[in-house]
Structure formats: C-alpha cells, structure tokens
Amino acid sequence: MRLLPVTLFTLCLIAPATAQLPPPNHAGVAMGHVHLNVSDVERHRQIWIDHFDAVPLEREGLSGVKLPNMLLLFRQQEPTGPSPGTVMDHFGLKVRSRAEILEQWRAAGLEVQAEFTGTEGFPNANLGLPDGIRIEVQQDTNLSQKATGHHLHWFLPNHLELRTWYLETFSVRGSKRGRLDTADLPGMNLSFMAPFRPGPDKVATKGRAIDHIGFEVRNLEAFCKQLEAKGIEFDQPYQENPTTGVATAFLTDPSGVYVELTEGLRQY
C-alpha cells in the first residue's frame, strides 16, 4: 500500500489535544497568542519545535507554533529592538526539566542568560532567542508535557494600577505568584512588577521583538462594544478576516503593550 505524504496541515490536524487554547472565563476571555517580529520565521519555528515540542501551525495568513495554553505567531520583519527595554520584558513557560532544556539549548549554541531560583522557589532560567527575544522557563516536574505556556511579565513603576486595569477590563482574578502581584487568565498568569532598579522608562512593544500579546474572546464584536462603552479606544476596531477566518481588534494597554483580541484562533 502506498503511503501518502504527511503535510504540515495534516500534522496540525492530528496534533495532540493538549496543544489547545484553554476554555474562556465567565466573560468569554482566555489566553490566545504572543506575536513575534523575527528575521527568520523558519529558524524560530524550528527552535520551538526542537526545544519545546511545539506543534507547527501554518495556514494562509498565519504562521507559528502551538503549545499547550498558547499560540506563538511569527511575522517576517526585523524588530526595531529586543524585548528587554520594553514594558513586556519577556514571557514565560513551565518546563518539565530545566536541566534538559538548558543542556539542549547550549548544545544548539543558544544563549542562557541566567539561572536562578524563581519567586515561587522553583529552578528558573532566562533564555535568549534570536532577534532579542527573552523567555523565562520555570521547572515543574509534574508536567506531562515538555513545556506549556505560563506567564506574561510587565515591568513598570505603577504596576498595581495596570494590574487593576486588567482585572477590570478582562474580568480576570487577582492573585499572587510568590512575591509578585499577578492575575490569572485561563491558560496564562499575568505578572506585574516594578523594575528592579531605576533606569530609563520602558518603551511600548509595537514593532519590537515581542510585538504584541493576544487574547481569544468569545463573541468578540459584542465584547468590543462593551469596552468602547467603558471609554476604551481601539487602535484598530473589530473586523473579520475572510482569509484566516479570524476576527480581530487591537488596542494598547495603559503601559504601552499592544494587545490583539481575536475570535477564531481556537479552531487552530
């Protein structure tokens, strides 16, 4: 019997069910994606597949990978600067074994920026990807997968005010993660803290290596109308993309982090 070739699209269809976006909260909001500006899409995609067991995602108009609880989407574009120096310094993953990740990372010639004990007492590390993207990994030996999405990290002086904005805007639950002031969105912890030391103001994310974050929203058009009624202004209002089948809207949070709201990424 002649076997048909397995296409990338087929791989996406048969990917493990764990590489899915989480169910939404009572307001219809869940984690969606992080969107990266990169100089070489294929190189970045392969790093995530090789080191974190990510599942490839390639559909017309969308290019990226899937991890449990989040998608990473890539835009072929030289970033205007690295993620450090922006309000969103990095995003974080949980990994089953920090030692395994670091050994493979170093063997591939990639940068390990720091190894440390995190705020919750677990082994952590900061890793550097090409184009100045910083990620943090936190060990969780109870994971059944090699890696999952874990947190988004804001650095700004008035971090509690921003946390309150996220609590009220997206109906997320306030929490603590070690000493950090946080909020829990389905699939992702939102972490807020003041910079470690005085320095230049952190800049906005749009155009940088971590360009924007994305939340998947049920009934997005109605949700956008609710936000507009609260006085929130959109950089790009609600629209539907017939190519991808995904509806989108864009806004900028009070700190300068660019935020995309989507409806339809869940199908991928």
Disulfide bonds with the S-S distance in Angstrom:
none
